[in-house]
Amino acid sequence: MKVIVVSTSYPRRDSPSNGIFIHRQIKALQKLGVECHVLQPVNWFPPLGLHIFHPTWKKGYNYSKTLYDELDGVRIHHPRIFRKMPSRFFQEDPWEQMGNALAKYIRKNKSLRHADLLYTHFLCYEGFAGTAIKRKLQMPLISIARGDDVHAWPEEKPVLRKYLKVVFKEADMILSNSKRLGTDARKWMDAENIREVHTVYNGVEYETFYPAANEAEKIKIKKDLDLSPEKKYLLCIATPIKLKGWLELFDAIQNIGDAFNNWEVIAVAPEIAYKEAIDLKAESHQRDLRNKINHLGKMTPEKVALLMRSSDAFVVPSHNEGMSNALLEAMASGLPVIATDVGGHAEVITHMKEGFLVPPANTQELQHAILKIISDENLRTSMGIAGRNKMLNLGDYKQNAEKLYNLFFALLQDIGGKKK
């Protein structure tokens, strides 16, 4: 089986954690014998150094220098998307334009033109681009929802609702990375196009995310990471935007006051150029939390695993998620967790067993959960053990890739049967 994967979110040299969950899934598929080719598009730029004469070209050139052509045996292609300029005269839909360009690239590439199916990550925008590819190449299309493409983006940008409806109508199969996200996706479907959404969890890399053997190992890792062995750490990993709940978290820590003195929040958040980005350092300083928030910025996946092994609790205060990969990894690492009751979080957390489930954007409930977890070591221990066991039942990337493979195979069998 040969599969073309379309994703603009994939690890890069300057951002190895970007889309790492997608790469791990694709890598697991390849181990099952599926030949995967990833399409990671880049804006077109002219040769011979001429890219310096236009910001769009320059951006495409600089971006291309960060991309891998191959990663862990996965072949990665970088089709160039030509943008007509000036844009005010050529008002084309950029994602339909991308789909048409990718279809042309696939048709011209001998290693791609006879692929069995197209697998796009995120319904918006890649899924919509995938519908253009399907129409041009008659290639079966599977698209997976991951969270913001169902919860945040369509609510903020009404035009994306049109994208969703096209994907729901034209894709041959719709997936989601949690059951609840699948239910939420169905709410955007037109009554005549209500259809099944199959759930495939990402899984966890057990060989990477596991608990520290004992307190001595935790202390050693803390020292290696230049963390204080005497302090307890509450870890949070998220992009620096309001929807990730950073402000509620900071407000909760401020309200807790002296009871948090022996603790510190480790904030792992890469710098981003989004207009929605917030300055986490400025927000923490404004609340006089200089000694309670440790800003570590961007971290490699290997460093993240060490941070989890040396931390004492984990928090996901997001307003929406499909299923937080960092949450699953923290639970596999034996950490008690606090998570907002959004997306699939209730599918892996029973309140007060593996951790706390709190309403999104609710500082008071978040504050209450943090106080409970930092004040009771026995509770932290029991929750960490329960969370680790829950993750062992969830399955690793290989087990969940097998479920994905079976869905791929069933679809191809069904399509083949209909053609006959």
N, C-alpha and C positions, 0 to 999 in steps of 0.2 A: 504494500500500500504506500502510495506517495501522497503527501499532504503539503499544501502551501499554507503557511501561517502568515497572516497579515497583522502586524502590530507596530505601532509607533512607540510603544513602551517596551523597551528591551535593554538589557545591560549595555553600557557604553564604557569606554576607557575612563572617562571623567566621572562616571556615575554607575559603578558596578552593581549597585542595589536596585537600580531602575528596572522595573519589570522582572526582577529576579525570579518571582513566582511563576511567570510565564515561561521563562527559560528552563526552570526545573521541570515543569510539566512536559515541555517539548523534549528535553533530554531523556525523561522517563519513557516517552513514546518511542524515541529512537532505540532505546534498549529493548523494546518489545518488537523491534524489526520494522517499525514505520520509518520510511525515509521522509524526513521533514526539511523543508526549505522555508526560511523566514524571510519575509519581505519587510524591510525597514526603510521606508522612503526618505528621500532627502530632496530639498529644493534644488532645482537645476542651477548651475553656475557655469560661466564660460571658461575655457582653458586659457593657458598662457598668462595667468595672473590677472586677467581682466576682471575677476570677481571684485576687485577692490573699488570698482567704479559704481557699484550699487549695493545698498545695505542688504537687500534680499539675497543677492548673489553671495555677498560676503558671509551672511549668516549660513547659507547652504554650504559654502566651502569650509567654514570653521566647524560646523556640525559634522561634516563628512570625516574630518580628521579624528573624531572621537569614536568612530564606529568600528566594530569588529567585522571581519569577513567570515570568521569562523570562531566558534566558542564551544569548547567541550565536544567537538565533533559535529556540532550543528552548523550547517551552511547558512550564512546570512547574506542576502542580496540587498543592494541599496539603489533601487530604481530612482532616477532623477525626475522630479515632477516640474515640468516647465510652467511657470506662471506668466500669463500674458500681462504686459504692463503698457501704460498705466492702468491700474485696477479699476479706476473710475470709468474707464471706457470699455473694459472687458469684465463685466460682472458675472463671472461664471461661479457656480457652486464649487468651492475648493475640494470638497470631498467626493463629489461626482467626477470632478476633473481628475482627482487622484485615482479613482476607480478605473476610469478610462485609460489613464497612463499605465497603471499596473496591468491591465488587460493586454495592452500593447506589448509591455515588457515580457509578460508570460508567453504570449504568442511567438515572440522572436527568440525565446530562450529554449533550446532543445531539451534541457534538463527539467523544464517546468511545464511545457505545453501539454504533456500527456499525464499530468497529475490527476489523481482520483477525486480529490475534493479540496475545497477552500475552507480554511478555519480562521475566523476573524475574532480577535480579542477586543471586547467592548462593542456593544450594539451601536452606540454613537462614539466614534465616528466611523471606525473601521468597518463595522457591519454594514453601514449605508454604502460605503465605497465598495464593499463586497458584492452588493446587489448589482452594481454597474458591471463588475467583472463577470458575474454570473450571466447577465443578459448577453454580453458579448461573446463569451466562451462556452456557454451552456455547461458550466462546471458546477456541481453540487456545492451548496453553501451552508456551512454551520457557523453560527455566531453565538458568543457567550457573553452574558451580562456579568459585570463585576462590581457594580455599586453606584458610582456617581453617574454612570450613563443611564441609570433608571431613576435615582433619587434626586440628584442635585442639578445636573445639567439641563434636563428637559423642563424643570420647574423655573429655572432662571432664563432659559432661552426657548420660547415657544416654538421656534422654527425646528428645534430638535424633535419635537413631538411628531412632526411630519416624517423625519428620518426614521424614528422608531416604528411608525406604522408601515413604512415601506419594508423595513427589515422583517417585521412580524408577518407581513404578507408574502414576501418573496423568498426568505431563507427556507431551506429544506428542513432545518432543525434548529431550535433555540435551546440554549443551555444557560445555566446560572451556577454560581459557585456557592449558593446556599438555597435552601428550600424557600425561605421567606423572601429572598430576592426574586425568586421565580414567581411567587404570588404577587409581589409588588409590580413585576414586569407585566403581568397579565392585566393589571388595571389600566395600562396604556393601550391595550388592544381594542380595536373596534369590535362591536358585538358579533359581527359576521366572521371575524378572524380570530376568535378566542381559540387558543391552541395549547398543547402541552408544552411545559418547560421542564427539561430534564436537569436534575441537579448533579453536578460533579464537583466535589470538594477538591481543593488543591492538594491537601495532605501536608505532611511535615517530613523534613529530612531528619530522621532519628539519629543518624550518625553525626549530625552537626549540632542539633539542639537536644540537650540532655542535662539533667541536674548535676551540680557539683557533687563530688563524692562525699565531701564533708566540709566542715567550717574552715579547716586549714587550707583546703584548695580554694575556697572562696576568697579567703584573705590573700592568698598568693596572687590570684588573678587581679584583685583590687590593686595590689601593689604594682603589678605589671602594667595596669592601666592608669597609674598615677591617681588612684582613688584612695580615700582614707579608709584604713582597715577598721577604724572605730565607728564609722558611720553606717547607717542603713540607707539603702537606695531604692527609690520608687522610679522605675524606668518608664518613659513614654517615647514612642517612636512614631512620628507623623510629619507630614508636610506642614510648613508654617502658615496655615490659613485658618480663619475663624471656624470653618466647618469641622475642623478636627478637634475643637473643644479646648484649645489651649487657654483661652481666656477664663473659661469656667474653672479649669484646673488651677490656674494661678490665683484666681479669687478664692478658691477653696483653701489653698495653702495659706494664703494671707489670713483668712478667717480662723484657721486652726491655731495660728500663732505659736506660742512657746511649746506646745505639745509636739510640734514638728522639729524641734531644735536638734535632735539627734539624727534626723533624717535629711535627705536631699533628693530633689527631683533631678534625674538625669534626662535632659532633653536632647534627643537625637532628631535633628530636623535639618535637611539640606537647604542651602540657600537656593531660592527659586526666583525667576524673573516675572512671575505672574503678577498681574495688577491686584489680585486678591491677597497677595502675601502680606503677612504682618511681621513686625520686628519683635521677635520674642525677647531679646535682651532688653529692649526699651520697655516692653510691657512688664517684665519682671522687675526692672529697676523702679518703674513707676509705683509698683506695689511694695517697694522696699524688700525685695526677696533676693538680694544679691548673694546672700550666704545660703540660700535654700534651693536655688536653681543652678544646676551645672550644665552649661550649654556646650555640647560636644559637636554640634553640627553634623556633617555627613560622615558616615562610617561605612567601612567595607562589611560585607556579609560575615566575614570571619570575626571581625571585631564585635559585631552585633551579637554573635553567638557567645562570645566571652563576656560581654556586658550582661547578657541574660543569666549566665551561669554565676555571676558574681553579685547580681542584684537580689533584692529581698521581696519585691512586689512589682506588679506591672499594671499600668492604667491605660485604657483606651477611652477617652472622653468624647469621641466623634459624634457629630450630629447625625451622620449616616454612614453606612458601610454596606458592602455586600457580605463579606466575611473578612475580617482583619487578619492578614497573614501573620503579622507581628504577634497578634493575640495567640494564634495557634502555636507559634514558635515559643512564646513565653510559657504557655501551659506545658508544652513538651519539655521545657527546661525546668519544670518543677516550681514555677512561680505562682503564688496566689494572685488573682487578677481582679481588677475592677473594670467593668466595661459598660458602656451604654447599651440599653436594650434596643438595638437597631440591627437591621440585616439579619444574619444568621447567628448572632451571638448567643441567643437563647437556645440554639440547637447544640451548643457545646458547653454552656454554663447553666447549671442549676443554681439559682440564687442561694447563697449561704453554704453551698457545697464546694464547688471548684472556685468560687469567687463571688463577687457582688455584681448584680445587674441593676443599673440605675437609669432613670429616664434621661434622655438627651437634653442638653442645655439646662440642666437643673443643678445649680451650684450647691444648694443645700443638701440634696441627696448624695451628691458626689463627695462633699465634705464629710458627711456622716459615714460613708463607706471607707474613706481614707482613715478617719479616726479609728474605726473599728479594726482595720487591718494593721495599722502601725502600733496599736496598743496591745495586741494579743499574739504573742509568738506561737502559741500552740495552734491558734486558728490559722495562722500563715502556713504552718507545717502541714496541717491536715488538708487545707485547700490545695497546697502545692502537690501533694501526693495524689489527691483525687483528680486534679487537672492533668497530671502526667498520665494517669490511667485512662482518662477520657481520650487523650490524644492517641494513645496506643490503639484504641478501638476505632478511631477515625480513619486510620490508615496512612501510609506514607505516599510519596508521589508515585511510586511504582504501582501500588494497589489501585490508586485512583486513576492512573493512566490506563490501567487495564479496563476499568469501567468506561473510560472515554473511548478506547479502542473498540470495545464491543458496540458502543453506540454508532461509531463510524461505520463499522462492518455491517451492522443491521441496516443502516441507511443505504449503503451501497447495494446490499442485497435487495432491498425494497425497490430501489430505483432500477436495478437490473431486471427485476421481475416485471416491473411495469413496462419497460422497454420491449420485453419479449411478448 
